[in-house]
Amino acid sequence: MADSGTKGIKTVLHPVADLEKAKAVYTALLGVEPATDGPFYVGFDAAGQHIGLVPGGGPQGMTSPVAYWHVPDIEAKLADLLATGATVKEPVRDVGGNRLVAAVTDLDGNVLGLIQD
């Protein structure tokens, strides 16, 4: 395999129906105010993790939370996963700030997110 290392799961995105109500729930849960607070995304940084709220599942159409594995080389990790039979759910894309994201579906239908900073 080209690159077997990850930096672990540090980001979890949650689709939400009502962003304001969800923001209140996660603020109470995490005990911190959002680090990012916009109409299309609210993000919290707590205990070394990033928790994101995505209204309506966002453009990627999330229907359940997605954990994102932080990797040093997203293209190599994507190739490793595809070689095992995983399929691309979201191709690699730049979401700004030199951050690349992608997602695959494993053989059991689970969505695995990837992030490269």
NUKE-558142 format. One record per atom (N, C-alpha, C): residue number from 1; residue in three letters; atom name; x, y negated, z. Coordinates in pm, whole numbers, plus 50000, padded with zeros to 5 digits. Last residue first. Example, Ala and Ser with C-alpha at 12.3 -4.5 7.8 and 13.67 -1.06 7.14 Angstrom:
BEGIN
[rec 2, SER, N, [51285, 50225, 50708]];
[rec 2, SER, CA, [51367, 50106, 50714]];
[rec 2, SER, C, [51290, 49997, 50787]];
[rec 1, ALA, N, [51319, 50569, 50780]];
[rec 1, ALA, CA, [51230, 50450, 50780]];
[rec 1, ALA, C, [51320, 50330, 50780]];
This chain:
BEGIN
[rec 117, ASP, N, [49517, 48187, 50522]];
[rec 117, ASP, CA, [49543, 48043, 50544]];
[rec 117, ASP, C, [49674, 48005, 50480]];
[rec 116, GLN, N, [49281, 48409, 50407]];
[rec 116, GLN, CA, [49424, 48377, 50403]];
[rec 116, GLN, C, [49437, 48227, 50421]];
[rec 115, ILE, N, [49041, 48646, 50501]];
[rec 115, ILE, CA, [49082, 48505, 50499]];
[rec 115, ILE, C, [49233, 48498, 50493]];
[rec 114, LEU, N, [48775, 48868, 50427]];
[rec 114, LEU, CA, [48920, 48843, 50429]];
[rec 114, LEU, C, [48943, 48693, 50424]];
[rec 113, GLY, N, [48513, 49080, 50551]];
[rec 113, GLY, CA, [48562, 48953, 50503]];
[rec 113, GLY, C, [48713, 48944, 50516]];
[rec 112, LEU, N, [48326, 49349, 50465]];
[rec 112, LEU, CA, [48451, 49315, 50531]];
[rec 112, LEU, C, [48500, 49184, 50469]];
[rec 111, VAL, N, [48016, 49501, 50507]];
[rec 111, VAL, CA, [48087, 49389, 50443]];
[rec 111, VAL, C, [48209, 49355, 50529]];
[rec 110, ASN, N, [47924, 49840, 50455]];
[rec 110, ASN, CA, [47965, 49733, 50546]];
[rec 110, ASN, C, [48041, 49625, 50470]];
[rec 109, GLY, N, [47872, 50057, 50294]];
[rec 109, GLY, CA, [47789, 49938, 50278]];
[rec 109, GLY, C, [47821, 49825, 50374]];
[rec 108, ASP, N, [48051, 50259, 50305]];
[rec 108, ASP, CA, [47928, 50276, 50383]];
[rec 108, ASP, C, [47837, 50155, 50376]];
[rec 107, LEU, N, [48271, 50177, 50163]];
[rec 107, LEU, CA, [48195, 50290, 50110]];
[rec 107, LEU, C, [48065, 50316, 50184]];
[rec 106, ASP, N, [48253, 49814, 50191]];
[rec 106, ASP, CA, [48319, 49944, 50203]];
[rec 106, ASP, C, [48226, 50055, 50155]];
[rec 105, THR, N, [48272, 49527, 50002]];
[rec 105, THR, CA, [48179, 49620, 50065]];
[rec 105, THR, C, [48249, 49754, 50071]];
[rec 104, VAL, N, [48460, 49226, 50064]];
[rec 104, VAL, CA, [48437, 49353, 49996]];
[rec 104, VAL, C, [48329, 49430, 50071]];
[rec 103, ALA, N, [48538, 48885, 50011]];
[rec 103, ALA, CA, [48469, 48988, 50087]];
[rec 103, ALA, C, [48454, 49111, 50000]];
[rec 102, ALA, N, [48750, 48599, 50071]];
[rec 102, ALA, CA, [48693, 48701, 49983]];
[rec 102, ALA, C, [48618, 48799, 50072]];
[rec 101, VAL, N, [48917, 48282, 50079]];
[rec 101, VAL, CA, [48830, 48383, 50137]];
[rec 101, VAL, C, [48784, 48479, 50029]];
[rec 100, LEU, N, [49183, 48063, 50160]];
[rec 100, LEU, CA, [49121, 48149, 50061]];
[rec 100, LEU, C, [49035, 48251, 50134]];
[rec 99, ARG, N, [49272, 47737, 50234]];
[rec 99, ARG, CA, [49213, 47860, 50289]];
[rec 99, ARG, C, [49144, 47934, 50175]];
[rec 98, ASN, N, [49362, 47480, 50182]];
[rec 98, ASN, CA, [49451, 47593, 50151]];
[rec 98, ASN, C, [49402, 47725, 50210]];
[rec 97, GLY, N, [49136, 47319, 50221]];
[rec 97, GLY, CA, [49241, 47323, 50322]];
[rec 97, GLY, C, [49338, 47438, 50305]];
[rec 96, GLY, N, [48886, 47522, 50060]];
[rec 96, GLY, CA, [48943, 47395, 50103]];
[rec 96, GLY, C, [49049, 47414, 50211]];
[rec 95, VAL, N, [48820, 47767, 49976]];
[rec 95, VAL, CA, [48715, 47693, 50047]];
[rec 95, VAL, C, [48767, 47562, 50104]];
[rec 94, ASP, N, [48878, 47950, 49692]];
[rec 94, ASP, CA, [48937, 47849, 49779]];
[rec 94, ASP, C, [48823, 47772, 49843]];
[rec 93, ARG, N, [48813, 48300, 49665]];
[rec 93, ARG, CA, [48784, 48161, 49631]];
[rec 93, ARG, C, [48846, 48070, 49735]];
[rec 92, VAL, N, [48788, 48629, 49548]];
[rec 92, VAL, CA, [48872, 48530, 49616]];
[rec 92, VAL, C, [48834, 48390, 49567]];
[rec 91, PRO, N, [48443, 48742, 49527]];
[rec 91, PRO, CA, [48581, 48732, 49480]];
[rec 91, PRO, C, [48657, 48625, 49557]];
[rec 90, GLU, N, [48245, 48933, 49724]];
[rec 90, GLU, CA, [48276, 48793, 49700]];
[rec 90, GLU, C, [48419, 48785, 49650]];
[rec 89, LYS, N, [48247, 49206, 49690]];
[rec 89, LYS, CA, [48119, 49140, 49717]];
[rec 89, LYS, C, [48131, 48992, 49685]];
[rec 88, VAL, N, [48411, 49464, 49531]];
[rec 88, VAL, CA, [48411, 49320, 49555]];
[rec 88, VAL, C, [48269, 49271, 49578]];
[rec 87, THR, N, [48428, 49778, 49704]];
[rec 87, THR, CA, [48389, 49697, 49588]];
[rec 87, THR, C, [48386, 49550, 49627]];
[rec 86, ALA, N, [48648, 50052, 49788]];
[rec 86, ALA, CA, [48568, 49936, 49826]];
[rec 86, ALA, C, [48536, 49856, 49700]];
[rec 85, GLY, N, [48826, 50243, 49705]];
[rec 85, GLY, CA, [48687, 50259, 49663]];
[rec 85, GLY, C, [48596, 50147, 49709]];
[rec 84, THR, N, [49087, 50196, 49752]];
[rec 84, THR, CA, [49024, 50299, 49836]];
[rec 84, THR, C, [48879, 50323, 49797]];
[rec 83, ALA, N, [49153, 49987, 49589]];
[rec 83, ALA, CA, [49213, 50117, 49557]];
[rec 83, ALA, C, [49150, 50230, 49639]];
[rec 82, LEU, N, [49037, 49777, 49723]];
[rec 82, LEU, CA, [48973, 49825, 49600]];
[rec 82, LEU, C, [49026, 49962, 49560]];
[rec 81, LEU, N, [49226, 49744, 49929]];
[rec 81, LEU, CA, [49089, 49786, 49960]];
[rec 81, LEU, C, [49018, 49841, 49837]];
[rec 80, ASP, N, [49454, 49660, 49787]];
[rec 80, ASP, CA, [49459, 49779, 49873]];
[rec 80, ASP, C, [49318, 49833, 49898]];
[rec 79, ALA, N, [49355, 49423, 49671]];
[rec 79, ALA, CA, [49396, 49535, 49585]];
[rec 79, ALA, C, [49401, 49665, 49665]];
[rec 78, LEU, N, [49320, 49272, 49905]];
[rec 78, LEU, CA, [49205, 49303, 49820]];
[rec 78, LEU, C, [49237, 49422, 49730]];
[rec 77, LYS, N, [49586, 49248, 49986]];
[rec 77, LYS, CA, [49491, 49321, 50070]];
[rec 77, LYS, C, [49367, 49359, 49991]];
[rec 76, ALA, N, [49688, 49094, 49773]];
[rec 76, ALA, CA, [49743, 49228, 49799]];
[rec 76, ALA, C, [49645, 49310, 49883]];
[rec 75, GLU, N, [49532, 48861, 49803]];
[rec 75, GLU, CA, [49528, 48936, 49677]];
[rec 75, GLU, C, [49579, 49079, 49697]];
[rec 74, ILE, N, [49601, 48769, 50061]];
[rec 74, ILE, CA, [49464, 48813, 50032]];
[rec 74, ILE, C, [49455, 48896, 49904]];
[rec 73, ASP, N, [49836, 48798, 50277]];
[rec 73, ASP, CA, [49830, 48799, 50129]];
[rec 73, ASP, C, [49696, 48856, 50087]];
[rec 72, PRO, N, [49793, 48795, 50554]];
[rec 72, PRO, CA, [49897, 48708, 50499]];
[rec 72, PRO, C, [49891, 48697, 50346]];
[rec 71, VAL, N, [49457, 48768, 50688]];
[rec 71, VAL, CA, [49564, 48845, 50624]];
[rec 71, VAL, C, [49667, 48750, 50564]];
[rec 70, HIS, N, [49198, 48810, 50910]];
[rec 70, HIS, CA, [49299, 48715, 50862]];
[rec 70, HIS, C, [49419, 48795, 50812]];
[rec 69, TRP, N, [48879, 48928, 50853]];
[rec 69, TRP, CA, [49015, 48966, 50889]];
[rec 69, TRP, C, [49109, 48864, 50829]];
[rec 68, TYR, N, [48567, 48832, 50959]];
[rec 68, TYR, CA, [48672, 48804, 50862]];
[rec 68, TYR, C, [48808, 48838, 50920]];
[rec 67, ALA, N, [48249, 48970, 50986]];
[rec 67, ALA, CA, [48378, 48949, 51051]];
[rec 67, ALA, C, [48484, 48932, 50942]];
[rec 66, VAL, N, [47929, 48851, 50946]];
[rec 66, VAL, CA, [48044, 48906, 50874]];
[rec 66, VAL, C, [48171, 48869, 50951]];
[rec 65, PRO, N, [47587, 48914, 51038]];
[rec 65, PRO, CA, [47719, 48856, 51065]];
[rec 65, PRO, C, [47828, 48927, 50985]];
[rec 64, SER, N, [47360, 48940, 50754]];
[rec 64, SER, CA, [47404, 48979, 50888]];
[rec 64, SER, C, [47541, 48917, 50912]];
[rec 63, THR, N, [47322, 48837, 50512]];
[rec 63, THR, CA, [47201, 48878, 50583]];
[rec 63, THR, C, [47233, 48926, 50724]];
[rec 62, MET, N, [47456, 48591, 50295]];
[rec 62, MET, CA, [47476, 48680, 50410]];
[rec 62, MET, C, [47341, 48711, 50475]];
[rec 61, GLY, N, [47487, 48453, 50046]];
[rec 61, GLY, CA, [47368, 48532, 50076]];
[rec 61, GLY, C, [47383, 48629, 50191]];
[rec 60, GLN, N, [47680, 48278, 49974]];
[rec 60, GLN, CA, [47717, 48419, 49965]];
[rec 60, GLN, C, [47600, 48510, 50002]];
[rec 59, PRO, N, [47576, 48029, 50027]];
[rec 59, PRO, CA, [47579, 48072, 49887]];
[rec 59, PRO, C, [47615, 48220, 49871]];
[rec 58, GLY, N, [47399, 48097, 50344]];
[rec 58, GLY, CA, [47488, 48026, 50252]];
[rec 58, GLY, C, [47486, 48080, 50111]];
[rec 57, GLY, N, [47225, 48196, 50528]];
[rec 57, GLY, CA, [47325, 48289, 50475]];
[rec 57, GLY, C, [47418, 48227, 50373]];
[rec 56, GLY, N, [47071, 47991, 50630]];
[rec 56, GLY, CA, [47017, 48071, 50520]];
[rec 56, GLY, C, [47115, 48170, 50461]];
[rec 55, PRO, N, [47359, 47827, 50750]];
[rec 55, PRO, CA, [47214, 47826, 50731]];
[rec 55, PRO, C, [47172, 47907, 50609]];
[rec 54, VAL, N, [47596, 47968, 50940]];
[rec 54, VAL, CA, [47571, 47941, 50799]];
[rec 54, VAL, C, [47420, 47944, 50775]];
[rec 53, LEU, N, [47831, 47914, 51185]];
[rec 53, LEU, CA, [47688, 47929, 51161]];
[rec 53, LEU, C, [47659, 47881, 51020]];
[rec 52, GLY, N, [48126, 48074, 51309]];
[rec 52, GLY, CA, [48059, 47984, 51215]];
[rec 52, GLY, C, [47912, 48018, 51199]];
[rec 51, ILE, N, [48382, 48078, 51533]];
[rec 51, ILE, CA, [48247, 48128, 51512]];
[rec 51, ILE, C, [48175, 48028, 51423]];
[rec 50, HIS, N, [48707, 48171, 51578]];
[rec 50, HIS, CA, [48623, 48073, 51510]];
[rec 50, HIS, C, [48489, 48140, 51483]];
[rec 49, GLN, N, [48911, 48219, 51872]];
[rec 49, GLN, CA, [48824, 48267, 51766]];
[rec 49, GLN, C, [48750, 48150, 51702]];
[rec 48, GLY, N, [49043, 48134, 52097]];
[rec 48, GLY, CA, [49123, 48183, 51985]];
[rec 48, GLY, C, [49042, 48238, 51869]];
[rec 47, ALA, N, [48832, 48040, 52260]];
[rec 47, ALA, CA, [48909, 48158, 52300]];
[rec 47, ALA, C, [48986, 48219, 52183]];
[rec 46, ALA, N, [48667, 47877, 51998]];
[rec 46, ALA, CA, [48666, 47914, 52140]];
[rec 46, ALA, C, [48746, 48041, 52160]];
[rec 45, ASP, N, [48533, 47662, 51781]];
[rec 45, ASP, CA, [48662, 47723, 51812]];
[rec 45, ASP, C, [48665, 47749, 51962]];
[rec 44, PHE, N, [48258, 47668, 51557]];
[rec 44, PHE, CA, [48307, 47655, 51694]];
[rec 44, PHE, C, [48442, 47722, 51705]];
[rec 43, GLY, N, [48080, 47506, 51296]];
[rec 43, GLY, CA, [48186, 47597, 51340]];
[rec 43, GLY, C, [48234, 47564, 51480]];
[rec 42, VAL, N, [47824, 47492, 51068]];
[rec 42, VAL, CA, [47864, 47450, 51202]];
[rec 42, VAL, C, [47964, 47552, 51251]];
[rec 41, TYR, N, [47717, 47387, 50751]];
[rec 41, TYR, CA, [47806, 47474, 50828]];
[rec 41, TYR, C, [47833, 47411, 50964]];
[rec 40, PHE, N, [47558, 47206, 50627]];
[rec 40, PHE, CA, [47574, 47335, 50559]];
[rec 40, PHE, C, [47662, 47433, 50636]];
[rec 39, PRO, N, [47558, 46972, 50777]];
[rec 39, PRO, CA, [47428, 47030, 50739]];
[rec 39, PRO, C, [47438, 47169, 50676]];
[rec 38, GLY, N, [47814, 47010, 51035]];
[rec 38, GLY, CA, [47756, 46952, 50914]];
[rec 38, GLY, C, [47626, 47021, 50879]];
[rec 37, ASP, N, [48063, 47016, 51237]];
[rec 37, ASP, CA, [47919, 47003, 51253]];
[rec 37, ASP, C, [47860, 46932, 51132]];
[rec 36, THR, N, [48325, 47172, 51393]];
[rec 36, THR, CA, [48276, 47129, 51263]];
[rec 36, THR, C, [48125, 47127, 51273]];
[rec 35, ALA, N, [48334, 47230, 51657]];
[rec 35, ALA, CA, [48452, 47164, 51601]];
[rec 35, ALA, C, [48418, 47107, 51464]];
[rec 34, PRO, N, [48062, 47203, 51890]];
[rec 34, PRO, CA, [48115, 47243, 51759]];
[rec 34, PRO, C, [48238, 47163, 51719]];
[rec 33, GLU, N, [48151, 47231, 52239]];
[rec 33, GLU, CA, [48080, 47165, 52131]];
[rec 33, GLU, C, [48138, 47212, 51997]];
[rec 32, VAL, N, [48144, 47526, 52447]];
[rec 32, VAL, CA, [48216, 47417, 52378]];
[rec 32, VAL, C, [48125, 47357, 52272]];
[rec 31, GLY, N, [48026, 47755, 52543]];
[rec 31, GLY, CA, [48067, 47652, 52639]];
[rec 31, GLY, C, [48150, 47541, 52579]];
[rec 30, LEU, N, [47918, 47969, 52408]];
[rec 30, LEU, CA, [48063, 47949, 52401]];
[rec 30, LEU, C, [48114, 47843, 52498]];
[rec 29, LEU, N, [47638, 47953, 52468]];
[rec 29, LEU, CA, [47713, 48078, 52479]];
[rec 29, LEU, C, [47862, 48053, 52494]];
[rec 28, ALA, N, [47572, 47685, 52411]];
[rec 28, ALA, CA, [47552, 47739, 52546]];
[rec 28, ALA, C, [47635, 47866, 52567]];
[rec 27, THR, N, [47638, 47681, 52141]];
[rec 27, THR, CA, [47704, 47587, 52232]];
[rec 27, THR, C, [47692, 47637, 52375]];
[rec 26, TYR, N, [47461, 47873, 52045]];
[rec 26, TYR, CA, [47604, 47904, 52044]];
[rec 26, TYR, C, [47684, 47806, 52129]];
[rec 25, VAL, N, [47213, 47738, 52087]];
[rec 25, VAL, CA, [47238, 47871, 52145]];
[rec 25, VAL, C, [47388, 47898, 52154]];
[rec 24, ALA, N, [47246, 47504, 51935]];
[rec 24, ALA, CA, [47223, 47495, 52079]];
[rec 24, ALA, C, [47254, 47628, 52148]];
[rec 23, LYS, N, [47270, 47615, 51679]];
[rec 23, LYS, CA, [47381, 47537, 51735]];
[rec 23, LYS, C, [47367, 47527, 51886]];
[rec 22, ALA, N, [47016, 47720, 51641]];
[rec 22, ALA, CA, [47129, 47812, 51656]];
[rec 22, ALA, C, [47248, 47740, 51718]];
[rec 21, LYS, N, [46872, 47482, 51612]];
[rec 21, LYS, CA, [46841, 47572, 51723]];
[rec 21, LYS, C, [46957, 47668, 51749]];
[rec 20, GLU, N, [46999, 47379, 51379]];
[rec 20, GLU, CA, [46998, 47303, 51504]];
[rec 20, GLU, C, [46969, 47392, 51625]];
[rec 19, LEU, N, [46954, 47582, 51182]];
[rec 19, LEU, CA, [47089, 47545, 51223]];
[rec 19, LEU, C, [47091, 47471, 51357]];
[rec 18, ASP, N, [46761, 47845, 51151]];
[rec 18, ASP, CA, [46747, 47707, 51195]];
[rec 18, ASP, C, [46880, 47664, 51256]];
[rec 17, ALA, N, [46865, 48089, 51058]];
[rec 17, ALA, CA, [46746, 48032, 50994]];
[rec 17, ALA, C, [46733, 47883, 51027]];
[rec 16, VAL, N, [47202, 48191, 50987]];
[rec 16, VAL, CA, [47100, 48142, 51080]];
[rec 16, VAL, C, [46985, 48079, 51002]];
[rec 15, PRO, N, [47469, 48422, 50971]];
[rec 15, PRO, CA, [47361, 48353, 50901]];
[rec 15, PRO, C, [47255, 48311, 51002]];
[rec 14, HIS, N, [47789, 48380, 51106]];
[rec 14, HIS, CA, [47654, 48427, 51134]];
[rec 14, HIS, C, [47554, 48351, 51047]];
[rec 13, LEU, N, [48124, 48486, 51089]];
[rec 13, LEU, CA, [48020, 48397, 51039]];
[rec 13, LEU, C, [47884, 48461, 51062]];
[rec 12, VAL, N, [48417, 48494, 51266]];
[rec 12, VAL, CA, [48292, 48566, 51244]];
[rec 12, VAL, C, [48188, 48463, 51203]];
[rec 11, THR, N, [48764, 48524, 51280]];
[rec 11, THR, CA, [48651, 48445, 51232]];
[rec 11, THR, C, [48531, 48536, 51213]];
[rec 10, LYS, N, [48957, 48694, 51347]];
[rec 10, LYS, CA, [48958, 48568, 51419]];
[rec 10, LYS, C, [48839, 48482, 51382]];
[rec 9, ILE, N, [49083, 49005, 51351]];
[rec 9, ILE, CA, [48958, 48934, 51326]];
[rec 9, ILE, C, [48960, 48809, 51413]];
[rec 8, GLY, N, [49434, 49023, 51249]];
[rec 8, GLY, CA, [49317, 49051, 51329]];
[rec 8, GLY, C, [49194, 48975, 51285]];
[rec 7, LYS, N, [49624, 48989, 51069]];
[rec 7, LYS, CA, [49640, 48908, 51189]];
[rec 7, LYS, C, [49518, 48924, 51280]];
[rec 6, THR, N, [49750, 49284, 50914]];
[rec 6, THR, CA, [49650, 49179, 50930]];
[rec 6, THR, C, [49686, 49101, 51055]];
[rec 5, GLY, N, [49946, 49477, 50682]];
[rec 5, GLY, CA, [49927, 49399, 50802]];
[rec 5, GLY, C, [49808, 49306, 50798]];
[rec 4, SER, N, [50004, 49611, 50449]];
[rec 4, SER, CA, [49914, 49676, 50544]];
[rec 4, SER, C, [49882, 49592, 50665]];
[rec 3, ASP, N, [50038, 49567, 50123]];
[rec 3, ASP, CA, [50050, 49489, 50246]];
[rec 3, ASP, C, [49952, 49546, 50347]];
[rec 2, ALA, N, [50042, 49777, 49929]];
[rec 2, ALA, CA, [50122, 49656, 49911]];
[rec 2, ALA, C, [50142, 49579, 50041]];
[rec 1, MET, N, [50084, 50117, 50000]];
[rec 1, MET, CA, [50000, 50000, 50000]];
[rec 1, MET, C, [50088, 49876, 50000]];
